[in-house]
């Protein structure tokens, strides 16, 4: 969902209000943190997971073991174990926390569904599918992001594919080549290969009006609903 299962880089000044927060934990890898609906998870430098925030469905209670990547969703979380297999936990009303077998390079948890890139670069999605958000297209992908009711992925040729709900054009990506994409609730943003941002979909709060400049990582905003 955020950047989801996406790799985030945080840069902010320290303040007194940060004392005792997860940001103070020097063992958290800055590039493997994922913010979900009302919880956050990160991969520590020893490969174990740390999660914090709302935990009413166990979404912030990660399993033991070592992981390479984690993706926090609306009320569930999924992670890629060091051996490439998946683990998911939290709310499981539609099977969104019932991970498939096989090995994966990346996983991302959405509002009520999850998607991952298998090690052969094909996609697998599971969970709520009433809008087609868990029915991925054929082909090979380098990265995938599950949003509220839609999903987008970066194909291995750099082009984008999106599927699922498309009320505001959130599943109608622009042309061009991208290095990464992040699907939110009703909008989506991606990093073009030259580093500039493109966003599309609902824009009532200017969430689809990106700033100028070059970027390496978009991140989905907090609060994507559980479906």
C-alpha positions in Angstrom: 0.0 0.0 0.0 2.4 2.5 0.4 4.7 2.8 -1.1 3.8 1.0 -0.1 5.6 -2.7 0.5 7.6 -0.2 -1.2 10.9 1.0 -0.1 10.7 4.3 1.7 13.5 6.7 2.6 12.7 9.1 5.4 14.6 12.4 6.1 13.4 14.6 8.8 14.9 16.7 11.6 15.0 15.3 15.1 12.7 16.9 17.6 11.8 16.4 21.3 8.5 14.8 20.1 10.4 12.1 18.4 11.9 10.8 21.6 11.0 7.2 22.2 9.4 6.8 18.8 10.2 4.1 16.2 12.3 6.7 14.4 14.8 6.5 17.3 15.4 2.8 16.7 18.8 2.7 14.9 18.3 -0.9 13.9 15.4 0.0 11.5 16.5 0.1 7.8 15.4 3.4 6.4 14.6 1.9 3.0 12.4 -0.9 4.2 9.6 0.8 6.1 5.9 0.7 5.0 3.0 2.7 6.3 -0.5 1.1 6.2 -3.9 2.3 7.3 -3.1 3.2 10.9 0.0 1.1 11.5 3.6 0.9 10.2 6.1 -1.9 9.8 9.8 -2.0 9.1 12.6 -4.5 8.5 15.5 -4.2 11.1 19.1 -4.5 10.1 19.1 -8.1 11.5 16.2 -9.0 9.2 13.5 -9.2 11.9 10.4 -7.0 11.7 9.1 -4.2 13.9 5.5 -2.9 13.7 3.7 -0.2 15.6 0.4 1.6 15.6 -3.2 0.2 15.5 -3.2 -3.5 16.2 -6.9 -4.5 16.6 -6.6 -7.3 14.1 -3.0 -8.2 14.8 -1.7 -6.2 11.8 1.1 -4.8 14.0 2.1 -8.1 15.5 4.6 -9.5 13.0 5.8 -13.1 13.0 9.2 -14.2 14.0 11.9 -14.8 11.4 13.9 -12.8 9.0 12.5 -10.7 6.1 13.8 -8.8 3.1 10.8 -6.6 2.6 7.4 -5.7 4.2 4.2 -4.1 3.0 1.6 -2.7 5.4 -2.0 -2.5 4.2 -5.3 -1.2 5.5 -5.6 -3.6 8.4 -3.2 -6.4 7.3 0.4 -6.8 6.5 2.5 -9.0 4.3 6.3 -9.6 4.1 8.8 -11.4 2.1 10.9 -13.8 4.2 14.6 -14.2 3.7 14.0 -17.4 1.8 11.5 -15.7 -0.6 8.3 -17.2 0.8 5.5 -14.9 2.0 3.9 -14.3 5.4 0.8 -12.3 6.0 -1.0 -11.3 9.2 -3.9 -9.2 10.4 -7.5 -8.8 9.1 -8.4 -11.6 6.8 -12.0 -11.2 5.8 -11.4 -11.8 2.1 -8.3 -13.9 2.3 -6.0 -10.9 1.9 -3.8 -12.3 4.7 -3.7 -15.8 3.3 -0.5 -15.8 1.3 0.0 -18.1 -1.7 2.9 -20.5 -1.9 6.0 -20.0 -4.0 8.8 -17.5 -3.8 8.5 -13.7 -4.3 10.8 -10.7 -4.7 8.3 -8.1 -3.5 4.9 -7.9 -1.9 2.4 -5.1 -1.2 -0.7 -5.0 0.9 -3.7 -2.9 -0.1 -7.0 -2.0 1.4 -8.5 -5.5 1.3 -6.3 -7.3 -1.1 -2.5 -8.1 -1.6 -0.3 -8.5 -4.6 3.3 -9.8 -5.1 5.9 -10.2 -7.7 7.0 -13.8 -8.0 10.7 -14.6 -8.6 9.8 -15.4 -12.2 8.5 -11.8 -12.4 4.8 -12.8 -12.9 2.2 -11.4 -10.5 0.0 -13.0 -7.9 -2.9 -11.2 -6.2 -5.3 -12.5 -3.5 -8.1 -11.1 -1.3 -11.0 -8.9 -2.1 -11.7 -8.8 -5.9 -15.1 -7.1 -6.4 -13.5 -4.4 -8.6 -11.0 -6.7 -10.3 -8.2 -5.3 -8.2 -6.9 -8.9 -7.5 -7.0 -10.0 -11.1 -3.6 -9.0 -12.5 -2.7 -9.0 -16.1 -0.3 -11.4 -17.8 3.3 -10.5 -18.4 6.4 -9.8 -16.3 6.7 -7.1 -13.7 9.5 -5.5 -11.6 7.2 -4.0 -8.9 3.5 -3.9 -7.8 1.5 -1.6 -5.6 -2.0 -2.5 -4.2 -4.2 0.4 -3.5 -7.6 0.7 -2.0 -9.6 -0.8 -4.8 -7.1 -0.8 -7.7 -3.6 -2.0 -8.3 -0.7 -0.8 -10.5 2.5 -2.4 -11.5 5.7 -1.6 -13.4 6.3 -4.0 -16.3 9.8 -5.2 -16.9 9.9 -2.9 -20.0 9.2 0.1 -17.7 5.6 0.7 -18.8 2.7 0.8 -16.3 -0.3 -1.4 -16.0 -3.3 -0.7 -13.7 -6.4 -2.7 -13.0 -9.5 -2.5 -10.7 -11.7 0.4 -9.8 -11.2 3.4 -12.1 -13.8 6.0 -11.0 -11.4 8.9 -11.1 -8.9 7.6 -13.6 -6.7 6.1 -10.9 -6.3 2.9 -12.9 -5.6 4.8 -16.2 -1.8 5.3 -16.1 0.1 7.7 -18.4 2.4 6.5 -21.1 6.1 6.4 -20.7 8.6 4.4 -18.7 8.7 4.3 -14.9 11.0 2.9 -12.2 8.3 2.7 -9.5 4.6 3.2 -8.9 2.5 3.6 -5.7 -1.3 3.1 -5.7 -3.4 5.0 -3.1 -7.1 5.0 -2.4 -8.4 7.0 -5.4 -5.1 8.2 -7.0 -1.8 6.9 -8.0 1.7 8.3 -8.4 4.8 7.0 -10.2 8.5 7.9 -10.6 9.4 8.2 -14.3 12.8 6.8 -15.4 14.2 10.3 -15.5 13.2 10.9 -11.9 10.2 13.2 -12.3 6.8 12.4 -10.8 3.5 11.7 -12.5 0.2 11.3 -10.6 -3.3 10.6 -11.8 -6.8 10.0 -10.4 -8.7 12.0 -7.8 -7.2 15.3 -7.0 -9.6 17.1 -4.6 -6.8 17.7 -2.2 -4.1 18.1 -4.8 -2.9 14.6 -4.1 -2.4 14.0 -7.8 -0.6 17.3 -8.4 3.1 16.4 -7.7 5.8 18.9 -7.1 8.5 19.6 -9.6 12.0 18.1 -9.3 13.4 14.6 -9.3 12.5 11.8 -7.0 13.4 8.2 -6.2 10.4 7.1 -4.2 6.7 7.9 -4.0 4.8 6.8 -0.8 1.1 6.2 -0.3 -0.5 8.3 2.3 -1.8 7.0 5.6 -5.4 6.1 5.9 -6.3 3.9 3.0 -9.4 2.0 4.2 -9.6 -1.7 4.7 -12.0 -2.1 1.8 
